[in-house]
Amino acid sequence: MKSIFWAILLGVASNTPSFGQFALNTSAITSTAATLRWNKSTDQDVKGYRLHCGLTPGGKYSRFVDVGNATTYTLSNLIPGKKYYCVVTSYNRSGKESPPSNEISFTVSPAIAPAITSSTVALAWDRSPSRGVKGYRLHYGTASRGYSSIIDVGNVTTYKISNLTAGKTYYVVVTSYDKAGRESPVSNEISFTVSSPASNKRK
């Protein structure tokens, strides 16, 4: 469910005046989130950075994020099994944007199906790389994007939900939270149908 892709973007971007050059690398690909990092520009004209990502290579990026003057950002709600393409640019005080860095690509891992019995489901998710994360919450219910139950599971990455209704389809997301209780955006949503208990009758 909650998952991390780690990318290291080395260098800075270029424009007129020159902002430098990027060199991007990727590592530790898992499933539905991507943490991107790059070196801070030494050029005093650089005021911020923009990430451009999408499912099509070569400049057709459907997702754009102005990350401000940060040099790390986590993309969340990625689609399991899909291949993404990303570049980073920098911009100056007047908003002039540099040419894009070299393009990196990564394939998000397929979602792992939960282990289900007649009344219990075992869920697992990847640990957040953020040092500020203090725990996780599971949100689930029988309507997609409408979660009637919340469980604070603490600082663990596996949990079994019990007392589920046989034959019902459930929808689940996971979030993380920090010491102040601030909660992250939700993970990708998974769904599963609880199996009916096998008959114990003998013929």
N, C-alpha and C positions, 0 to 999 in steps of 0.2 A: 504493500500500500504506500506508505510514505517512503520515498526512496531518494537516493542522492547520486548525481553524476558530478564528478570532480573534473574540472578543466583548468589548466594553467595557461593564461594568455600572457606571453612575455613581450615586453617592449611597450611602445606608445605609438600613436597614430601620426599621420603626416598631413599637412595642408600648407597653405600660404598665409602667414609664415609657417615654416616647417615645424611639425610637431614630433618628428621622429618616425620610426618604423615599428610595426607590430610583428611578432612571431608567436603564433598560437599553438598550443599543444593540448592534448586531452588525456585523461586517465580515469581509472576506477568508475566505469560506467555500470550503473545498476538500473533502477526503473523510473520513477515519475518526477524527479526533480533534478535540476542541473545547477551546480554551483560553479560559477565562472570567476576566474581571477586574472588580473593583468598587472603589470608594473606601472607605478605612477609616473606620469610624464615629468621630465625635468624642465620642460619648457614652461615658463611662467604665464604664457598666453593661454594655456589649456585651463578651461574652467569646468569641464565635465566630460562624461563619456556616455555613449549610447550603444546598446546592444540590439542587433538585428538578427532575428532567428526565424526559421520556417521549415517547412517540409520539402521545399523545392530549392535546389542549388542555384548558384550563379546570380544572386542579387534579387530574387523574387521572395523576399522575406515578409511573412505575414504578421510577425510579432516584433514590436519595437518598444524598447524600454529606455527612458532617460534615467540613468542611475545617479545623476549628479556627479559630485567629485569623489565618488567611491571607487575602489578598485576591486570590489568583489560583489557579486550579486547571485542570488539563487532563483532560477526559473522553476516554477512549480506547475502542477497540473499538466505535466507532459503525458503523452499518450503511450501506454506500454506497447512495445514492438515496433514503434515508428522510428524512422531515421530523421534526425534534425540537422540543419545547417546553420552556422552562426558566424557572424563577424562582429567586430567592435570598432567604433569610430570615436574620435575626440572632437570637441568643439571649443571655440574661443569665446571671449566676452560678447562679441557681436553676433554669435550664433553660427559662424562659419564652421562647417563640418569637414573633417578630414576625409580623404579617401578611405575605404574600408581596409581592414587588416586582411591577411590571408584567411580564407574560409576554412573553418573546422567542421567536421561532421561526427556524429555519434548516433548509435542505435540504442534506443531505450529498451531495456530488457522486458520480456513478456511478463504480465502479471501472473503471480503464483496463485493457483486456486486454493481456497481454504479447505482444511480438513473438516468434513461435516459428518456428524452422526444424526440420530433421530431427534436430538434436542440440544446439541452442543456444537459450536463451531470453534476451531482453533485458528486464530489470526496471527499474522506476523508482518512486520514492516522493518525497513532499514533505519538504523539509528541516524539522527541528524548530526552533521559535522559541527554544528554551531555549539560553542562552549556555553552559550547562554541558555540552552534548553534544559529545563528541570523536570519535564515529564510529558506525558502524552494523554490524549483523550480520544476515546472511541465514540462516534456518533452513529447510531443505527436505528432503523425502523423498517416498516413494511411499505413505505412510499419512497420513490426515488427523489432525492434532494429534500425530503421531509422526514427528519430524524426525530423520533419521539423519545429516544433514550440516549443518555450520555453516561459514560463510565470514565472516571479519572483512574488510569491504570498505574500512575506513578512513572518512574524512570525505567520502564521495561519495554521490550520490543516484541513481546508475544503475550497473548491473552486468550483465554477461552470464555466465550459467552455461552451461558447455559440457560435452561428453561425456555428454549425457543419452541415455537408452535410447529408441529409437524405439518408439512404440506405448504407452508407459507414461504414466500420469497422475501428475503431481507436485503437491505441496502446499507452499506457501511463505508464511512470515511474515517480517517485519523488526522488529528491535529497535534502540534506540539505547543508548549507554553514555556514562558520564562519565569524568573523569580517573582516578577511583578504581576504574573497572571496573564500577561498579554499572549493571545493565541494566534498561531500561524494560520494562513489560508488552509483550506481542507486539501487532503490528498485526492488522488483519483478515486472515484467511487467504484466499489466492487459489489456484486450481487451474488446471491446463492439461494438455492431452494432447499429447505430442510426436508430430508427424506422421511417418509412415513415408516414407523417401526415395523420390522418384519413380523409376520404372524408366527406365533408360537404353537399354533394348533397342529396336532398330528392327525394324519388321516388314519 
